[in-house]
Amino acid sequence: MHEFINRVADVFRLQLLGQLGLATLLGGAIGLERELGGKPAGLRTNILICIGSALYTSVSLSMIGNGGDPTRVAGQIVTGVGFIGAGTILHARGAVVGLTSAATIWVVAAIGVALGGGYYAEALMATLVVIIVLQGLGRIEMVVERAAARSHVTIHARPDATSLEDLETLVRRTGVTIEQTEERRENVDLVVEFTLRGPKRLHDQVMIGLLHHPGVRTVSKGE
């Protein structure tokens, strides 16, 4: 009976299927946290990265045999994931966002490698730690930065009917408070001045969002 079960497991590759299932669950748990936070690398991205890493590792280890070097598998996965992580980082006028998402992708790939190598408990523990760091420490950062910075932003935008409302909505979505708003017309532009209050890193996110808004011509910032 034991031999029969082993034979069935070999035929259907139940161990590999189990690893891919765990990769879906663990990558999905981290991806869900990212998705709910509106981050660029969300549920599907993290699941696919974890599955891919587990599959590459498991299949490669079975093909290496006795004469191969299993460390090369992990090394190549890290290199490939690095390109994906770089795609989540945005840089504009000195402001950099997306580093946490890039680091999360890197760790999710490591969890996939652990699953592919049969280190299930370690992969589960790493997933719990990642979720705690993303959820718990994010709130701690907000508390630490509660002594919020202030900045003054001047925006030159197209004078559409909903321009001011759209810009206010964009700014508030980042979590920054608008303390004061002034608007005026200069030639063909609508000039909007915001006095903002919030954590320093969120001010940088506001700048990124404004720079990518289709109705904005220029943005300048003063502390």
N, C-alpha and C positions, 0 to 999 in steps of 0.2 A: 504493500500500500504506500509506504514511504517513497519507494522508488517510482511508483506511478505518479505521485504528486510532484516529485522532482521533474519527471518527464513532462508533465503538463505545464509546469512553470517554465521549463526550457522552451517548449514549443510556442507558448503564448507570450513569453518574455514578461511574466507577471511582475518581476522585480523592476524592470524598466518602466512598465506602465504605472506601477506604484510610485516610482520616483517622479514621473511626469505629473501624476495626480497631486502629489505633495507640492511640487513646484508651482502648480496652478493655485493651490490654496495659499501657500506662503507668499508667493509673489503677488497674488490678488489681495491679501491682507494689507501689504504695504502699499500696493497701488491704489487701493480704496481710500486710504488715508490721504494720499497725494491727490486723488481725484476730487475728494470732498473739499480739499484746500484750494482747488482750482489751479493746480500746478501743471507745468507743461508735460511732464512724464507721469501719466495717470495709470488707470487700472490696466488697460490693455498692454501698454508699453512694458510695465513691470512684470506682468504675467508672461509675456512673450520672451523677455530677457531671461527670466528664471527658468522657463521651460527649455529655451535654447541652450543655456549653460549646462543644465542637467543632462540634456540629450547628448551634447557634444562630449561631455566628460564621461558619461556611462558608455557610449558607443566607442569612444577612443580608447578607454581603458580595456575594453573587451578585445579590441583589435591590436593593441600594442604587444600583448604576449609577454614573454619573459625578457626579451631583449630590448624593450623600448624604455623611454624616459617619460613617465607620467607627468612630470612637472611641466613639460612643454605644452601640454594641453591647457592647463590653467593659464600659463603665460600668454598663449595666443588668444584666449578668451578675454583676458584683461586688456590686451591691446585693442581687440575689436570693440569692446564695450567703451573704451576710452573715446572712440570716435563718436559713438552715440551720445555719451555724456557731454562732449564738447558742443553738440548741436543744441543742448538745452540751455547753454549759457549765452546770455545776451549782453552786449557791451555797447554803450552809447554815451559819448561825452563824459567819460570818467565813471559812469555808474555801471556796476556789474550785478546782474541778477541771474538766478538759476544755479548757483553753486551747490545749494542743498539738493536740488533735484539730480544734478550730475553725480554727487556723492552717493545718493540713494541708489541710483542705477548701478553704480560700481559695487555697492554692498549686495544688492539683489543678485547680481551675477555671481558673487562669491557664495551666496546661499545656494544658488543653483549648482555650482561646482561641488559644494559640500553634499548636496543630495545625490548628485551623480556618482560621487565617491563613496556613498553609503554612510555618511556621517549625519544621520537623521536627527538625533538629539541636539547636536551642535547647530544644525540648520534651524531647528525650531527655536532654540534659545536665542540665536542671532536675530531671528525675525521679531521676537518679543522685545529684545533690546532696541532694535531699530524703531519699532512703533512707539516705545516709551520715549525714546530720544526725540522723535518727530513731534509727538503729541505733548509730552510733559515739559520738555525743555523749551519748546516753542512758547508755552505759556509763561515759563519763568523769564524768558527773554523779554516778553512784553511787560512783565512786572518791573524788571530791572530798568527797562527803557521808559518807564512811566513818567519819569522826569523828562517830559517830551521836549524835543527841539522845535524851534520855530523857523520858518523860512518864508520868503516872499517870492512869488512866482508871477512873472509877466508873460502873457500869452498873446500872440498875434494870430488871429484865426479868421476864417471866412465868415462874413456876417450873415449866416443863415438864421432862420427863425428860431431854431432850437439849439443853436451853438452853445449858449451859456448853460442851458440845462444839461446838455450832453457832457460838457466839461466838468460840471459840478458832480454829476453822477460818476464819471470816470474817476475823479479824485477820491470821492467818498468810498468807492469800492475797495480802494487800497487800505482803508482803515484810518486814514488821516482826517483830522477835523479841520473844516474850513471856518476860521474865526472871522474873516472879513472878506467881502467880495466887492470889487469895483469894476465898472465897465464903461467904456467910452469908444467913440469912433475916431480913427485916425486914417484919413484918406479912404482907401477901400477896405481897410482892416477893422475888425472888431478887436479891441484891446481889452483883455480881461486880466485883472490883478487879484490874486488870491493870497491871503495871509493864512498859512497852514500851521497846524500844531500836531505833532505826533512823533513816534520813534524815528530816529535819524535814517534808518535803513528804508523806512517806508517813503520818506521824501524822495529817495533815489528811484523807487518804483513809480512814484507819481511822474517823475521826469521821463522815465522810459515810456509810460503809457501815453503821456501827452505828445511825445515826439513821434509816436506811431499812429496818432489819431489823424485820419485823412483830412479833417478840416483845419488842422493847425499848421500855420506857416513857420513860426519860430517860437522858441521858448527860452526865457532867460530866468536865472534864479539868483536871489540874494538872500543871505542869512539874516 
